[in-house]
Every structure is written in structure tokens, then in C-alpha cells.
Amino acid sequence: MTTEWGRQAVLEAVRTRLLRPGAVTTGYSAVDVVAEPDAMSVTFRWRRDPTVYAVEVGFPAAPKSPWTGLPVTSVEEWAADVESLLMEELDTGLVRRSRRTVREGYVLLDTGDAPDPWPAGFSISPVPYGDDVVLSVREGAYAIRRSRSASRSPHAAEPGSWLAEAGMDVTIPRQLIAEARLACWLQAYADNARGEPHVGHAAASWEDERHTIARLDVAHILPGVPSEVRQALMRVAVREVVEAGAVRVVTAIGDPELRGLGFRPANDGGLVLHAGSTEPPEDPAAEAGRANGGEDP
């Protein structure tokens, strides 16, 4: 049921809010808002990710804000709160945490049933590089360069030293920093007041100067840490590079979780993910079955 405003008035108000330049939040780029039988479909792009995403917004059954639940006095006010709700969802990681349904030409995000982004008891964040390395933006992608104060920094050659002290090999990410190819470096740690101990890390690099091809280089956890932490590290690393503009992600890492993210065997070995593809992710169990001669594993 729709309020006395009528479906067309609601649709036009939402289109006015969400299709205007600079709408919603930084990184949001509107594609369209159309009426479906039971809801409105809002399609958009996110950051530099080539995928077209969509969320469904129900028509109002009463003059109440979809964001706060409080009464609103006009359809314009209701549409403004739709924009605020979408801003809050996107700014808190909707694209990364939401369950996805592949539709023809876009990926539908479920705003009502998003799983926890991290495994219970753990968190993931970027590895801070320190004063010796500056992360700068170039044409919408990221590049690493040495700052002028590098020679004065006591940790100029030791980014991620606390990870090394915890027993992790940080040779590859450090080398990628030196080569100005590091796309992202993530760390996993216990979700407590100290943020310790550190239990894993992942790193990805740029394969080309245009920053359109990325490689997942490292995904490591310490012994005894749940495998879900490694899976989360890989998932976040892939999202980082895709949102920074990678149209293809390659890796030599063999992990069934990557098949669930959309990776497929590459012609030259390893795995490859084509960003923007709306092909449904393959069931790892089915893939394993084919590898065993067509039988279920």
C-alpha cells in the first residue's frame, strides 16, 4: 500500500534526490531509479568498481521516515530520508558486507540481511605505513611514494614490523612499497581494547601502470587462527583493489574461498577475477566435484 502521495509522486521525488549530481555520498554514482511491482530499484556504481549495483526501496505505506521511523510531512522529506539511509548504509560498508543476488546486468545488495563483516573476535584494518611512506591519489587510483622526511624516520625501512615480530613474513609487502606497486596491505588482529595479538595479513599489488590489473600476493594467518580470518582478509583485499579501479584481479593463491568470490582458472595458470562480471559465483563444491571426475566431493 502507498500513502496518499501516490506511487508516481514517490518515484519522482526519489529520482530527484538520488539522480542529482553529488547525491548520497562520496563514491556513489547514480545509474537509474525505476519502479518495480513491489518496490523501487535504485541502480548505481560505487567508487571505481565497474559493477552496477542495486538496492530495493519499498514504497511508503505511511508518512513515516524510512530512516528514523518518525513522521514526515511531505513526499520530498520522505525521499530525503531515503537518501540519508542509503548514505549511512554505503558509508558503513554496504557494498562489502551485503549478501548479493546476481540479476541481469547488475548485482542486487540485500540491505536487510548483511552478515558480520569480520569473523567473531577479530577485526581487519589497513597496515599503517608510517611517516616514511605517503599514500597519494593519482587519477582515482592509489600510488605509493616516499616522503621527503623518509631519511629522518626511525622506522623508514620497517613498515609492518609488529607483524614480523608476531611471526609473519612481510618481505613481499615491503618490496612492493619499495617498487611503488603496493595496492593494499591489510592486517587482522584480535577484537579487543588493545587490538592484539596480530594474527594475519594480506597484500595486493598493481600489475600495470594504469592500475587496472591487480594481483593478490599474500594471504596469511598464524597457526591456530580460524580459516575464516584468512578468507575475510582475501575478501577485503579484493574489494579494496576493485573499488580502486582494478578491472581484473589475478592470483597464484589456491583457495576455495576465491572461487566463491568469482575467481576462475586463468589460461596461464592461477586464478583470475573479472571485475564487473554479473556471472554468478561458482559453487566450490561443484567445482571440486568436476575436478574429481564429475562426482560430488
Solvent accessible surface area in square Angstrom, and as a share of the most:
residue,aa,sasa,rsa
1,M,191,0.85
2,T,36,0.21
3,T,14,0.08
4,E,145,0.65
5,W,49,0.17
6,G,29,0.28
7,R,100,0.37
8,Q,114,0.51
9,A,43,0.33
10,V,0,0.00
11,L,20,0.10
12,E,82,0.37
13,A,12,0.10
14,V,1,0.00
15,R,74,0.27
16,T,93,0.54
17,R,77,0.28
18,L,0,0.00
19,L,58,0.29
20,R,99,0.36
21,P,131,0.82
22,G,79,0.76
23,A,3,0.02
24,V,12,0.07
25,T,27,0.16
26,T,127,0.74
27,G,25,0.24
28,Y,21,0.08
29,S,59,0.38
30,A,36,0.28
31,V,73,0.42
32,D,48,0.25
33,V,1,0.00
34,V,63,0.36
35,A,48,0.37
36,E,66,0.30
37,P,113,0.71
38,D,127,0.66
39,A,12,0.09
40,M,0,0.00
41,S,7,0.05
42,V,0,0.00
43,T,18,0.11
44,F,0,0.00
45,R,99,0.36
46,W,7,0.03
47,R,124,0.45
48,R,104,0.38
49,D,3,0.01
50,P,43,0.27
51,T,10,0.06
52,V,28,0.16
53,Y,0,0.00
54,A,0,0.00
55,V,3,0.02
56,E,90,0.41
57,V,24,0.14
58,G,42,0.41
59,F,27,0.11
60,P,8,0.05
61,A,59,0.46
62,A,40,0.31
63,P,56,0.35
64,K,115,0.49
65,S,6,0.04
66,P,49,0.31
67,W,100,0.35
68,T,75,0.43
69,G,42,0.41
70,L,115,0.57
71,P,104,0.65
72,V,11,0.06
73,T,127,0.74
74,S,36,0.23
75,V,17,0.10
76,E,111,0.50
77,E,70,0.31
78,W,6,0.02
79,A,0,0.00
80,A,26,0.20
81,D,25,0.13
82,V,4,0.02
83,E,12,0.05
84,S,24,0.16
85,L,57,0.28
86,L,11,0.05
87,M,74,0.33
88,E,81,0.36
89,E,32,0.14
90,L,3,0.02
91,D,86,0.45
92,T,84,0.49
93,G,25,0.24
94,L,0,0.00
95,V,2,0.01
96,R,74,0.27
97,R,46,0.17
98,S,9,0.06
99,R,124,0.45
100,R,102,0.37
101,T,68,0.40
102,V,45,0.26
103,R,98,0.36
104,E,170,0.76
105,G,51,0.49
106,Y,45,0.17
107,V,8,0.05
108,L,22,0.11
109,L,3,0.02
110,D,60,0.31
111,T,58,0.33
112,G,73,0.70
113,D,75,0.39
114,A,33,0.26
115,P,56,0.35
116,D,121,0.63
117,P,59,0.37
118,W,80,0.28
119,P,24,0.15
120,A,100,0.78
121,G,47,0.45
122,F,35,0.15
123,S,18,0.12
124,I,13,0.07
125,S,29,0.19
126,P,90,0.57
127,V,2,0.01
128,P,77,0.48
129,Y,31,0.12
130,G,49,0.47
131,D,112,0.58
132,D,1,0.01
133,V,9,0.05
134,V,49,0.28
135,L,87,0.43
136,S,31,0.20
137,V,103,0.59
138,R,117,0.43
139,E,158,0.71
140,G,35,0.33
141,A,4,0.03
142,Y,84,0.32
143,A,13,0.10
144,I,8,0.04
145,R,133,0.49
146,R,108,0.40
147,S,19,0.12
148,R,239,0.87
149,S,34,0.22
150,A,18,0.14
151,S,106,0.68
152,R,183,0.67
153,S,21,0.13
154,P,117,0.74
155,H,113,0.50
156,A,27,0.21
157,A,81,0.63
158,E,79,0.36
159,P,8,0.05
160,G,0,0.00
161,S,26,0.17
162,W,79,0.28
163,L,0,0.00
164,A,42,0.32
165,E,145,0.65
166,A,40,0.31
167,G,56,0.54
168,M,7,0.03
169,D,99,0.51
170,V,8,0.04
171,T,89,0.52
172,I,85,0.43
173,P,0,0.00
174,R,69,0.25
175,Q,94,0.42
176,L,6,0.03
177,I,5,0.03
178,A,67,0.52
179,E,77,0.35
180,A,51,0.40
181,R,86,0.31
182,L,0,0.00
183,A,15,0.11
184,C,11,0.06
185,W,2,0.01
186,L,3,0.01
187,Q,15,0.06
188,A,0,0.00
189,Y,42,0.16
190,A,15,0.12
191,D,92,0.48
192,N,70,0.36
193,A,115,0.89
194,R,168,0.61
195,G,16,0.15
196,E,75,0.34
197,P,82,0.51
198,H,30,0.14
199,V,11,0.06
200,G,0,0.00
201,H,1,0.00
202,A,0,0.00
203,A,0,0.00
204,A,1,0.01
205,S,0,0.00
206,W,6,0.02
207,E,75,0.34
208,D,40,0.21
209,E,158,0.71
210,R,193,0.70
211,H,9,0.04
212,T,26,0.15
213,I,38,0.19
214,A,0,0.00
215,R,78,0.28
216,L,2,0.01
217,D,37,0.19
218,V,19,0.11
219,A,12,0.09
220,H,70,0.31
221,I,30,0.15
222,L,36,0.18
223,P,127,0.80
224,G,85,0.82
225,V,23,0.13
226,P,60,0.38
227,S,64,0.41
228,E,91,0.41
229,V,0,0.00
230,R,58,0.21
231,Q,51,0.23
232,A,0,0.00
233,L,0,0.00
234,M,0,0.00
235,R,76,0.28
236,V,13,0.07
237,A,0,0.00
238,V,8,0.05
239,R,28,0.10
240,E,48,0.22
241,V,2,0.01
242,V,4,0.02
243,E,8,0.04
244,A,7,0.05
245,G,6,0.06
246,A,0,0.00
247,V,70,0.40
248,R,85,0.31
249,V,1,0.00
250,V,24,0.14
251,T,3,0.01
252,A,88,0.68
253,I,27,0.14
254,G,71,0.68
255,D,21,0.11
256,P,94,0.59
257,E,42,0.19
258,L,0,0.00
259,R,48,0.17
260,G,31,0.30
261,L,46,0.23
262,G,17,0.17
263,F,0,0.00
264,R,47,0.17
265,P,79,0.50
266,A,22,0.17
267,N,171,0.88
268,D,137,0.71
269,G,48,0.46
270,G,39,0.38
271,L,12,0.06
272,V,15,0.09
273,L,22,0.11
274,H,103,0.46
275,A,19,0.15
276,G,28,0.27
277,S,60,0.39
278,T,41,0.24
279,E,107,0.48
280,P,85,0.53
281,P,69,0.44
282,E,47,0.21
283,D,81,0.42
284,P,50,0.31
285,A,53,0.41
286,A,45,0.35
287,E,40,0.18
288,A,39,0.31
289,G,3,0.03
290,R,135,0.49
291,A,86,0.67
292,N,91,0.47
293,G,69,0.67
294,G,57,0.55
295,E,121,0.54
296,D,130,0.67
297,P,102,0.64
